[in-house]
Amino acid sequence: MGRSGRDYFAINKWRIRKLSFHEYYKLGWFDCGDSEINEFFIEDALPHKQELMAESYVFEYKNSPLALVSFQNDSIQFDDDENGERKKFGKGINLPFQKRYKSIPAIKLGRLGVHKEYVNNGVGSNLLSHCKKLFVTKNRTGCRLITVDSYIKRIEFYQNNDFILLPNQNIEGKKEDDTVIMYCDLKPYSNSPKENSSNLSNFFSTIKKILYT
């Protein structure tokens, strides 16, 4: 079973937790292979925290850091059709009272990066699983969706983790590093007892070799 507090969620020896203030000065270890994301966490994450624009979290195994992610508040606007009637939003999201609201509250993945030594070992997918559980466990405010501005080249990765492209986006002709908005509905995760521990065990031996050799 998972354990959670105000600023963390953990399953077995895997944990996502908010960075403490002093840790922002010690992120030189981080290198995900993407210079823009590296620059954000090493140089811009602290100013974003100080200006109340984003909070950054670390994903770790046995206190060894594997990845970083930043969160910001967000929302997705409802669309009305040409007759002014409220459209059903996306796939599977049909709130009984959605006409009362013009938007759905969300949390945004501002930046996400897995250290390059752990790429392609399932770390990113399990980080997303922890993010989902973090925001449906002991939640302190309404948060129905997780959103992300995904690179075109990362669309498949997010789709494999239950994210959906926001409708009415034209991706034809876009470059790999252009972005599109994607979202994941958190409601199914609030009702499911599954903690994705089986997925974690699938790549446990690989991570162990990386960390201890």
N, C-alpha and C positions, 0 to 999 in steps of 0.2 A: 504494500500500500504506500501511497505517497505521503510525504510530510510537507507541511506548508507553514509559512509565517507571513508577516506583512510584506516582506521583500524577497521571498524565495519560495521555490517549490523543488522538492527532491524526491527521487525514487531510488531506493537502495543507495549506491554510492555516487549517483549522478545528481547534479544540482544546478539549477539556474538561480542566481542571486544578484541583487543590486550591488554595484560597485560602491565601496566606501569612498569618502572624499579623497583620502590620501592615495588610493589606488589609481586615480586618474593620472597621477604623476609618475606611475610605474608601468606604463603600457608599452614600453619599448620592446617588450618580448613579442608583441603582436605583429604578424605578417601573414595576411591572407592571400598575397599575390596580386591584389588589386590596389594600386597606389591611391586611388580616390578614397576607398574605404579605410585603408591604413591611415591616411592623413586625417580623416574625420576622427577616428578613435584616439590617435596619438596627439593631435593638435586642437581639434574642435569640440570633442566630447565634453570637456570640462567647461568651456564657455557656454555651451548649450545647456549644461546643468545649471550653471550660475544664473543664466537668464531665464530659467524655468521653461526651456524649449524642448528638452529631452532628458531622459534618464537612461543610463547605460547599465547593462547587465552582463555578467560573465557566465558561461556554461562550462562546467568542470566535472572531472572525474577524480575522486579522492583528493580534492583540493588542487588538482593540476588543471590549469585553464586550457580549454580547447577552442573556444569561440567567444565572440562578443556580439551583442545586439543592443540597439537603442530603441526606445519606445517613445511615441508621441501620441497625444490625443488626436482623434480624427472623427469624421462622420461621413456617411454616404447619403447623398440627397435622393429622395424619391423623385421620379419623373411622372408627369401627367401627360396623358395623350392629348390629341388635338381637340377633344371635347371637354378637356379639363378633368377627366376621370383619372383617378390614381391607378397607375399600372402596378401589377404584381412585380415585386423586386426580385430579380435574379432567379436562381433555381432553388426551390424548396423553402424560401423565406416568404411566408404569408402570414403576417401578424394579424390577429383578430381586431386590433385597434389601430392599424397603421394609418388610417385616415386622420387620426389625431395629430400625427407628426409629419414633419417635412423631411426628416432625416433619421437615420439609424446610428446610434452611438457606436464608436469603434475605437480600437487601439491600432496605431500604425507602427509597422516595423520600419523605423527610419533608416537604419543601417544594420546589416547583418554580414558577418564574415567569419569563416572557419579558418583557423590557422592552417597554412598550406601543408603542414606535416600530416594533418588529419583529414584532408579532402578526399572524397570518394570512399569513405569508410562508414557512411551512414550518420555521421555526426550532425550534419545540417538538418536532416529529417528528424532526428531525435531532439535536437534543439527546438525545432518548431513544435513538436509534441509537448515539450515542457512549457513552451510559451503559451500554448492553448490551455493547458491545465492551470498555469499560473493565473490566468485571467478568468477562470470559472471557479476557482477555489477561494473561499473566503473573500469573494469580490466585494469591493467597497463602493462601487458605483455601477450604473448600467453600462454594459459593454457587450454588444451582440456579435460584433465582427472583428476580425483582424484584417487589416489592409496592408498592402505593400505596393510600392512603385517598382515593379519587376523589370529588370533588363529583358529585352526580347530573347536573349540567349538563355535566360533562366526560367522562361515560362513553363517548360516541361517539368522542371524540378518542383515548382510550386503546384502545378496541377497534380503531380504525384503525391502531394501533401494536402490535398483537398481544397486548394485554392481555385477560384473561378475568375475568369476574365470579366471585368465589369462590361456590361453590354454597350454597344454603339461605339466601340473603339476600332478604328481602322489601323491595322498593323501592317498592311501591305506596303512594301517599299521602305519600311523602317530599318535602320541599322541595328546590329546586334547590341550596341550599347544604348540605344534608345529605350525608353521605359513605357510601360503600360500599367494601369491600375488593376490589381487583382484583390480578391477578398476571400475569406474563409468564415463560414458561419460557426460560431462557438457553441450554439445551443446543443448539438449532438454530444459535445464533450462534457457538458454539464450533467448529462444523464448516464454517461457510460462509466462503468467501473474499471475499464481497461486502462492500464498505466503504461502500455507499450514496452513493458519490461522484456517481452520476448524479442522485440526488435533490438533492444539494447544488447541482449546476450548474443545476438548474431554477429556483432562486430566487436565483442568484448576482447577476444583474444588478439585481434589486430591492434586495437588501441593499447592493450597491455604491452605488446611488443614494442610499439613506438615509444611509450612512456618509460620503459625500463630497460631499453637496450641502447 
